[in-house]
C-alpha cells in the first residue's frame, strides 16, 4: 500500500476540511441543542460532490474511491460527528445499495438525485425487536400482481422522517431464511409510507434518527433491487462498506478529540507550567495518538482491499470494531485532560464523548463485529 496522498486526494481533503470549518463549525452546537437536521447543509454538500462520493460521474456523482471517502468522513467528523454520520449513511447505505444492486434503469432514475442531494436517502434494516437478529424481521412484503404490499415498521433509521426515499429490506419468505428477504426502493409520498417517532438521543443529535412505518404500502415490482429473496445477502455486503464508514466516523471523532486535547494541554497551566509538561497528561496524549494511527492503518487497509474487489468482511469488521472503540477511548481521555471544563458544553470534547458511543453500536455492534471476526478465524 502506498500511503502518500495524491494531489487530487489532498485537494479533496482540503475541500472537506474547508466545508466543515465554514459551514458546520459555526452552527453545530445549536443543531445539537435543538436536534435540528440541517437539510440545507446537505444540499451544499451535494453541490461539492460530497453526497455522491462513490457514484460514477455518469450518474451525477464524484466518481471517487474509498480513500477519498474516508478522508471526507474524517474531516467532517473532526468537527461534528452528527453531520459525519448523516453524510456516511446517505453515501454508504442508501446510495451505495442502489449503485451496487440496481439495474441501469434504476441507477439512472435515483442516483443523480441522491448524488447531488436533491434527494436525501435512508436505509431500513433494523426493527424494534430485531436489531442484530435481522433474520426474524417482521416487516413483510406480499405480492399482489405487479405490486408488493409492505406492512411493518423499521426503527433507528437515519433520515427516517426527512429522507426522500428509502431502501428497505422486507421479509418476502420465511423467518430465518437468508433468501427470504428483498430490497425495495420506496419514495416519499408513496401512500402507506410515513415517518414515525423521532428519537431524542444522547449524541449525534443533529443526525435525524426516526421510525419508519409501512401500512398497506404498495410498491411496484420495478422498485425491487436485484432479485426477490436477495435483500439480506445484499444488506450484508452493503454493511462491509458501512463498517468502513462508521470506522471512519469513529476515527474522525478521535482525531478531533486528540487535536483539541493537544491544544488545550499546551495552553492550560497548573503549578506554573502547561499541563502538557506533566507525564500524566503527555503519556495520555501518546496513547491516544498511537491508537488513532493504528485505527487509520486498519481502515485504509480495508478500503484498499475493498477497492480491489477482494473479500473484506473480516478486515472491515476488525477496522470498524477497533476504530469505533478508539473513538470512545480517545474522547473519554480528552474529557479527562480537560478536567472540569471537559464536562461543559462551551468546550468541544463533551460532544465528541457523547457522539463517539454510537460508533460502537450503529451498523453492527462491537459484539457483532467480534462475532464476524471470530467466525472467519475459525472457518
N, C-alpha and C positions, 0 to 999 in steps of 0.2 A: 504493500500500500504506500502511496505517495501522499504525505501529509502537507505538502506545500500547496497553498491556495493559489489557484489561477487568478489572473487579473479580473476575469469575469466574476469569479466567486467572491473576490474582495469587494467588488462593486456592489454585488447583491447584499453582502453582509453589511456594508455601509448604508445602503438604502434602507434596509430593515432597521438598523440602529437609528438612523435619522427619523424614520417614521415613528418609532417608539418614543423618541425624545420629544418630537414636535407634537404629535397627535395624541399620545397616550399619557405621558408623564404629567402634564398639567391637570388632567381630569380623573386619573384612575382612582383616587381616594373618594371622590364624590360618587363615582359609579359604584364603588364598593359599598359605601354607606347606604345608598339608595337602592342597591341591586338593579340599577339601570343597565339594560342590554343596549349598548350604543350602536344601533343598526347603521347609522350614517358613517361611523368609523370604518365599518367593514366594507362599505361602498368605496371609501377612499382607498382601503387596502386592495380592493378589486381593481381599481384604476392603476395601481402599481404592479399588478400581476401576482399579488400575494395570496389570492384566494383560488388560484388555479395553477399552483406551482408545478405539479406533476403532470398537468394536462398538456398534450401536444398543441402546438400553435395552430394547427388546422382546426381545432375545436375552440379556439379563443383563449387557450391557456398560455403559460410561460414556457412550457417545454423543458423544464429543469429536472434535475435528478434529486436523489435523497440527500446528497451532501449539502446542496443549496437549501433543501427543505429543512434540514436540521439547523442550519445557520439561522434561518428566518425565525423558527420557533424559539431558539435560544435567545436571540436578540430581543424579541418581544417579551419573553418570559422574564428576562433580566429586569424589566420594568414592571410588568403586570402579568401574573400567571393567568388571570381570568381571560384576558384577551388572547394570550397564547393558546389557551385551551380551546377557545372558540375557533380560532384560525386552524388549529390542528384537527378538530373534529370535522369541520367543513371540508378540509382538504383530504384527509386520510380516510375518512369513513364514507360519507355520502358520495362525494365527488369521485373518489377513487373506486368505489364499488361499481358505479356506472361505467367508469373508464375501463375497468378490468373485465367486467362481465356483461356489459351492454352490447347489443348489436349496433351496426353502423347507424341505423335509423334512430335508435335511442340516444346514441352519443351525440348525434347532430341536433337532436331535439333539446336535450337537457344540459349538456356540458358547456356550451357557450354562455348560457345564463348563469350557471354556477361558477364558472371560471372567472367571470367578471364581477361576481357578487350582485348581479341584477337579482338573482335569487340566492337566499341563504339556505343551506342544506342541513338536514337532520338524518339520523340513522337510528333505527329502532330494533334492538335485540332484547334488552333487559325488561323483565316484567316484575310486578310487585312481589310475586312469590318465587320467581325463577331468575336469579342473578347469574351466578356461576353455573347453575344447573339448567342451562338453556334447553336441554332436551325435553324438559317437562313443560314447555311453554303452553299457555292456554289461549293465546291469541290465535284464532283459527281462520282459515280461508276455505270456503267451499265453492266449487264450480257451479255456475248457473249459465249454461250456454257459452257465449263468448266472454262472459264476465266471471269474476271471482268475488264472493261476498265476504268481507272481513268483519269479524266481531272479536272484541277483546281490548286490552289496554297494554300500553308499554309505559314504563316509568324511568326516571333518571335520564330523560332524553335531552341532550344538548340541543337547544333551539326548538324544543317541542311545541311551543306556542307561536313562535315568530317565524320558524322555518317555512319556506315557500314550497318545499317538497321534502319527502322523507323516503329513504329506502328502508322498508320494514320487512323483517323476517317473520313469517307467519306459518303456523303448522298446517300442512296440507295432507298429512298422513297420520300414522300412529305415533303416540308419545314414545320417546327414547329411540326412535328410528332416525338415524343421521341423514337418511334420504327422505325424511317426512316433512321437510320444511322448504319454503320457497320465498324468494326475494321479490318484492313488488315495489315499484315506484308509485307513490301516491302524492298527487299535487294538492296544495292548499286550495280549498274551495270545493273539493270533491264532497258531495253530500255524505254525511255519516262520518267524516273525518274532522276531529276538533282537538284543540289543546285543552288539557285539564289543569290541575293544580300546579302552580309554580312553586318550587321548593325554596325554603328560606335556609340558606346554607352557612356553615362555618366559614368557609373560604370560597375562592373562585366565584365571588358573589356577582360579578358583572357578566359572567357567562350564564346564560339562561338555561336552567335545568327544569324540566316540566314533564308532566304526564301527557300521554297521547292516547286518545280514545277513538275506537272504531265501532260504529253502531250500524250494522247492515250497510257497510260502505262497499259500493260496487266499483270494482277496478277492472278495466278491460285487460284481456289476456296479452295485449301488446305491451303492457306495463310490467310484465314478468321479465326479470333479468336472468338470462340463461334459460335453463330448463326447469320445469316443475320438479321439485324434490332436491334441487341443488343448493338451496338457500343456506343451510347450515354449513356445508362444505365451503361455500363462498365466504361466509362470515368468518370462518376460522382463518382463511387465507388473508382476508382484509385485516384481521387483528394482528397478523405478523407485522404488517407495516404500521398498524396502530400502536403496537408496543414501542416501535422506534419513535413514534410521535410523542407518546407520553413520557418515554425516557428522555427525550429532548426537552420536554417541558420541565421535568424534574431537574435536569442539568442546568437549564437556563435559570430556574429559581435558585439553585445552589450557587451559580456564578454571581447572580445579583446580590445574594446574601453575603457571599465572600467579599465582593468588591466593597459593599457598604461597611463590612466589618474591618477591612484593612484601612479604609479611610477614617473610620471612627477611632480605631486603635492608635492611629498616628496623631489624631487631634486631641483626644481625651487625656487629660493629665490627672494623675493621682500621685501623692507623695513627691511632688515636684518634677515628675517626668511623664512622658507619654506612656499609656498602659501597654503599648506595643513593645516597650523595652522589658516588660516583665515576662519571664519564661512561661508562666501560666497562660498568658494570652498568646505569645508568639508561637508556642507549641500547638495551641488550638488552631491557629491560622495555618500552620504547616500541615496538620492533619486534614483540615478542610480542603486545602489546595491539592493535596495528594489524592483524595477521594474524587475531587472534581476531574482531575486529569485521567484517572482510571475510568470513570464513567464515560468521559469523552471518547477514549480509545475504544471501549466496547461498542458504543453507539455507531461510530464511524466504521468499525469493522463489520457490524451487522448490516449497515447501509451499503457497504461495498459489495457484500455477498448478495444482497437483495437485488442490486442493480445488475449483477452478473447473471441473475436468474438462478442462483443456487438456493438450496433448501436452507431456510434461516429460522425455522420455528424455535430451535433450541437457543441459538445465539441471540435472537431478538428477545426471547424470554429472559435470558441472562442479563442483557443490556437494560431491559425495562425494569427488571427486579432491582438491579444494583443502582441504576441512575435514580430511580424514584425514591429508594431508601436513602440515597446520598442527599437528595433534596431535603428530606426530613431532618437528617442528622446535621447537615450544614446549617440549615435555617434555625435549628434548635440551638446550636452553638453560637450562632450570630446573636440570638436573643440574650444568651448568657454574657457574651462580650459587651453588649450594650448595657447590661445590668438593668436597673430600673427603667431606663429610657427604652430598652428593648420591648417593654410591655406597654408602651404608649404609642398611640396611632400617629403622632406627629413625626415619629421616626420610622424608617422603612421596613425594619426587619420583622415586626409583628405580623405584617401582611404576608411576607414570604413564609413565615411559620404557619399561618393558617392555610395558605394556598397549597403548601407542599404536600399535605396529607392526602389530598385527593389523588395524587400521582401513584400512591401505593394501593389504591382501591379501583380507580377507573380503568376500563378496558382490560380487566383481569387483575385480581388482587395479587399481592406478593405471594400469597399461599398458592394461588393457581399457577403463578409463574414457576414456583418450586415444583409443583406437580408436573408441569410440562417438561422442565429440565430433567427431573429425576426419571420420568418415563423414557426420555430419549437416551439417558445414560444407561438405563437397564434393559434396553431393547436387545 
